[in-house]
Amino acid sequence: MTATREKIWTVEDYHRMIEAGILNEDDRIELLDGRIVEMSPQTPIHAPTTQRSDRYLQHLLRN
């Protein structure tokens, strides 16, 4: 049996992959705990809820 190791990516690695064209802004991915994770598409209700939450947090942080 062959042992496998998982690569833990840094933020610097992630940004270099974007600069190199390996990843781009249209990719539905995030760097979470050193892992590049494919994100599921937003549902129709998800986008407006996210926008409302963003506006609310921005309002709170301004004060």
C-alpha positions in Angstrom: 0.0 0.0 0.0 1.3 3.5 -0.9 1.0 6.3 1.6 -0.4 9.5 0.2 0.1 13.0 1.6 -2.2 15.9 1.2 -0.8 19.3 0.0 -1.7 22.1 2.3 -1.8 25.3 0.2 -0.9 28.8 1.6 -2.6 32.0 0.6 0.6 32.9 -1.2 0.4 29.6 -3.2 -3.3 30.4 -4.0 -2.5 33.9 -5.3 0.5 32.6 -7.4 -1.9 30.1 -9.0 -4.2 32.9 -9.9 -1.3 35.0 -11.3 -0.2 32.0 -13.4 -3.7 31.5 -14.8 -4.2 28.1 -13.2 -7.1 29.5 -11.2 -9.3 32.5 -12.3 -12.1 34.6 -10.8 -14.7 32.5 -12.6 -13.7 29.4 -10.8 -16.1 28.6 -7.9 -13.4 27.8 -5.4 -12.2 28.9 -2.0 -9.1 28.3 0.0 -10.3 26.8 3.3 -7.9 25.6 6.0 -5.2 25.1 3.3 -7.4 23.2 1.0 -8.8 24.4 -2.4 -12.5 23.6 -2.2 -15.0 23.7 -5.1 -18.1 25.7 -4.0 -21.6 24.8 -5.0 -23.5 27.4 -7.0 -25.7 29.9 -5.2 -29.3 29.1 -5.0 -31.8 31.8 -6.1 -32.4 32.8 -2.5 -28.7 32.7 -1.5 -27.5 35.8 -3.5 -30.0 38.3 -2.2 -29.6 37.0 1.4 -25.9 37.4 1.1 -26.2 40.9 -0.3 -28.6 41.9 2.6 -26.2 40.5 5.1 -23.3 42.3 3.5 -25.1 45.6 3.6 -26.1 45.1 7.3 -22.5 44.3 8.3 -21.2 47.2 6.4 -23.7 49.5 8.2 -22.7 48.1 11.6 -19.0 48.5 10.9 -19.4 52.1 9.8 -20.7 53.1 13.3 
